[in-house]
Amino acid sequence: MEVKKFFFASGGFVEVQPQEVTLLSDIAERADDIDESKAERAKELALRNQENAESDMDFSRAKAELAEASARLQALRKLRKK
């Protein structure tokens, strides 16, 4: 029996074996625990921060925050398509 579970993970390593998957991650969150409205707000804030960045560091930080929020939303959407 195949069991599919969707997660958001950020930073770390994944090892995939025929019978198991090992995830060592800085952040891991089950897709069904993701608050969609919170992730959408984080994405919007990151986009604004990226547009208003005053330095390369600010832009890079906003870009990373945007990628994280987008990945959370993608994990949630994959779960819903299941």
Residue frames as qw, qx, qy, qz and C-alpha x, y, z in Angstrom:
[[0.000, 0.889, 0.459, 0.000, 0.00, 0.00, 0.00],
 [0.426, 0.334, 0.000, 0.841, 1.38, 3.37, -1.03],
 [0.273, -0.821, -0.401, 0.300, 1.11, 6.20, 1.47],
 [0.386, 0.508, 0.079, 0.766, 1.75, 9.76, 0.35],
 [0.355, -0.789, -0.324, 0.382, 2.41, 12.55, 2.81],
 [0.394, 0.711, 0.083, 0.577, 3.23, 16.12, 1.90],
 [0.552, -0.634, -0.189, 0.507, 5.59, 18.33, 3.89],
 [0.255, 0.923, -0.143, 0.249, 7.22, 21.70, 3.63],
 [0.813, -0.389, 0.009, 0.434, 10.91, 21.43, 4.50],
 [0.266, 0.932, -0.152, 0.193, 13.63, 24.06, 4.47],
 [0.005, -0.744, 0.637, -0.202, 17.35, 23.50, 4.86],
 [0.694, -0.314, 0.620, -0.186, 18.89, 20.13, 5.51],
 [0.121, 0.333, -0.871, -0.339, 19.18, 16.80, 3.76],
 [0.857, 0.085, 0.156, -0.484, 16.92, 14.04, 2.44],
 [0.066, -0.324, 0.928, 0.174, 17.92, 10.41, 2.03],
 [0.799, 0.166, -0.021, -0.577, 15.59, 8.24, -0.05],
 [0.158, -0.243, 0.956, 0.044, 15.78, 4.45, 0.24],
 [0.318, -0.155, -0.798, -0.489, 13.41, 1.87, -1.27],
 [0.441, -0.503, -0.743, -0.002, 11.50, 1.40, 1.99],
 [0.361, -0.761, -0.361, 0.400, 12.06, 4.66, 3.85],
 [0.304, 0.737, 0.034, 0.603, 12.81, 8.34, 3.57],
 [0.557, -0.504, -0.322, 0.576, 14.94, 10.16, 6.13],
 [0.161, 0.833, 0.144, 0.509, 14.68, 13.94, 6.42],
 [0.528, -0.419, -0.271, 0.687, 17.12, 16.02, 8.44],
 [0.166, 0.692, 0.343, 0.613, 15.81, 19.55, 8.22],
 [0.131, 0.066, -0.343, 0.928, 16.06, 22.92, 9.91],
 [0.479, 0.148, 0.252, -0.827, 12.31, 23.37, 9.37],
 [0.152, -0.127, -0.920, -0.339, 9.70, 20.71, 8.60],
 [0.418, 0.160, 0.377, -0.811, 5.95, 21.18, 8.64],
 [0.331, 0.318, 0.883, 0.100, 3.16, 18.83, 7.59],
 [0.019, -0.225, -0.463, -0.857, 1.21, 20.30, 4.70],
 [0.363, -0.612, -0.643, -0.284, -2.07, 19.80, 6.56],
 [0.457, -0.616, -0.376, 0.521, -0.74, 21.98, 9.40],
 [0.297, 0.064, 0.183, 0.935, 0.02, 24.95, 7.14],
 [0.129, 0.717, 0.447, -0.520, -2.12, 28.03, 7.70],
 [0.505, 0.489, 0.482, 0.523, -2.91, 29.16, 4.15],
 [0.016, 0.961, 0.202, 0.187, -3.86, 32.73, 5.02],
 [0.509, -0.775, 0.233, 0.293, -0.69, 33.17, 7.09],
 [0.653, -0.062, 0.511, 0.556, 1.45, 31.82, 4.24],
 [0.353, 0.725, 0.424, 0.413, -0.31, 34.12, 1.74],
 [0.196, -0.980, -0.030, 0.006, 0.33, 37.13, 3.99],
 [0.621, -0.536, 0.376, 0.430, 3.99, 36.13, 4.34],
 [0.598, 0.297, 0.514, 0.539, 4.27, 35.88, 0.56],
 [0.150, 0.897, 0.296, 0.292, 2.72, 39.33, 0.07],
 [0.406, -0.888, 0.131, 0.172, 5.00, 40.85, 2.70],
 [0.681, -0.255, 0.456, 0.512, 8.06, 39.27, 1.10],
 [0.474, 0.576, 0.450, 0.490, 7.05, 40.68, -2.30],
 [0.071, -0.980, -0.115, -0.145, 6.68, 44.18, -0.80],
 [0.578, -0.705, 0.279, 0.302, 10.01, 43.84, 1.01],
 [0.689, 0.087, 0.472, 0.544, 11.66, 42.75, -2.22],
 [0.302, 0.782, 0.345, 0.421, 10.25, 45.78, -4.08],
 [0.204, -0.958, 0.022, -0.199, 11.33, 48.16, -1.31],
 [0.866, -0.250, -0.026, 0.432, 14.76, 46.64, -0.63],
 [0.013, 0.985, -0.163, -0.055, 17.40, 49.28, 0.02],
 [0.150, -0.666, 0.719, 0.131, 20.38, 46.95, -0.17],
 [0.554, 0.259, -0.753, -0.245, 21.43, 43.67, -1.76],
 [0.072, 0.044, -0.905, 0.416, 21.14, 42.04, 1.67],
 [0.459, 0.234, 0.416, -0.749, 17.54, 43.23, 2.10],
 [0.652, 0.350, -0.364, -0.565, 16.68, 41.99, -1.39],
 [0.409, 0.228, -0.883, 0.004, 18.28, 38.58, -0.75],
 [0.142, 0.056, 0.802, -0.578, 16.47, 38.19, 2.57],
 [0.578, 0.312, 0.183, -0.732, 13.12, 39.09, 0.97],
 [0.594, 0.347, -0.607, -0.398, 13.80, 36.68, -1.91],
 [0.219, 0.110, -0.944, 0.220, 14.47, 33.84, 0.56],
 [0.315, 0.193, 0.620, -0.692, 11.29, 34.70, 2.51],
 [0.622, 0.357, -0.163, -0.678, 9.31, 34.70, -0.75],
 [0.489, 0.261, -0.813, -0.180, 10.68, 31.29, -1.72],
 [0.018, -0.007, -0.899, 0.438, 9.80, 29.87, 1.70],
 [0.465, 0.286, 0.392, -0.741, 6.23, 31.22, 1.67],
 [0.619, 0.374, -0.404, -0.560, 5.71, 29.99, -1.91],
 [0.348, 0.199, -0.916, 0.010, 7.01, 26.53, -1.03],
 [0.219, 0.117, 0.767, -0.591, 4.62, 26.31, 1.93],
 [0.591, 0.377, 0.111, -0.705, 1.70, 27.18, -0.33],
 [0.536, 0.367, -0.670, -0.360, 2.86, 24.67, -2.93],
 [0.097, 0.078, -0.961, 0.247, 2.96, 21.88, -0.31],
 [0.386, 0.271, 0.570, -0.672, -0.57, 22.76, 0.77],
 [0.608, 0.436, -0.193, -0.635, -1.86, 22.77, -2.81],
 [0.385, 0.275, -0.866, -0.159, -0.27, 19.38, -3.52],
 [0.125, 0.074, 0.884, -0.445, -2.02, 17.97, -0.46],
 [0.501, 0.380, 0.316, -0.710, -5.37, 19.29, -1.68],
 [0.564, 0.425, -0.492, -0.509, -4.92, 17.71, -5.13],
 [0.073, -0.256, 0.957, -0.118, -4.28, 14.32, -3.53]]
